[in-house]
Amino acid sequence: MKRLVIAAASAFLALASAHAQQQASPLYGELGYSFLRHDSGLGFRTNPQALRGIVGYNVHPNLAVEGMAALGTSDDSDNGFTSKMRHQIGVFAKPKYAFDNFEVFGRVGWVQSRLRTTSAAGTVNESGSDFAWGLGANYNINPKMYVGVDYMRTFDKGNSKVDGVTIGVGYRF
């Protein structure tokens, strides 16, 4: 995990220094680490983690469209149950507003999620798609690079919910 974060940060810093003088295009990418919470209808709450990537396109200064993919990196256990996020794939509309070096935004869209839960009774693969939403903020380090934090609710069906906070770094191409 530590090596992955160092490698990602080094790659983004190298890209930022090589292209810092160029005008930003409407295309951008983000790489982040998600700290999730899985509330299950079976009476347990776990905190798996995931690596999340987003590719976005600014269609207007106050609106972007995004594609997201996340892969589980760490599982967590509670009351004899262990859960791990297998993957998530989603699409979003991202209304946003920028002032000075900050940008605040919302996300609304659709996410397909797959989780694996293991207990003494066996393994259950939970999957489904659902409406997803989120809120967040970015801070511009320079015209090409930014850091951000966001909260997203990606699954809420029956008694099962998945939400979490992601800390990430982004690059405008």
Secondary structure as GFF3:
##gff-version 3
##sequence-region A 1 173
A	DSSP	alpha_helix	2	19	.	.	.	ID=ss1
A	DSSP	beta_strand	27	39	.	.	.	ID=ss2
A	DSSP	beta_strand	45	46	.	.	.	ID=ss3
A	DSSP	beta_strand	49	60	.	.	.	ID=ss4
A	DSSP	beta_strand	63	74	.	.	.	ID=ss5
A	DSSP	beta_strand	76	78	.	.	.	ID=ss6
A	DSSP	beta_strand	81	99	.	.	.	ID=ss7
A	DSSP	beta_strand	102	119	.	.	.	ID=ss8
A	DSSP	beta_strand	122	140	.	.	.	ID=ss9
A	DSSP	beta_strand	145	157	.	.	.	ID=ss10
A	DSSP	beta_strand	160	172	.	.	.	ID=ss11
###
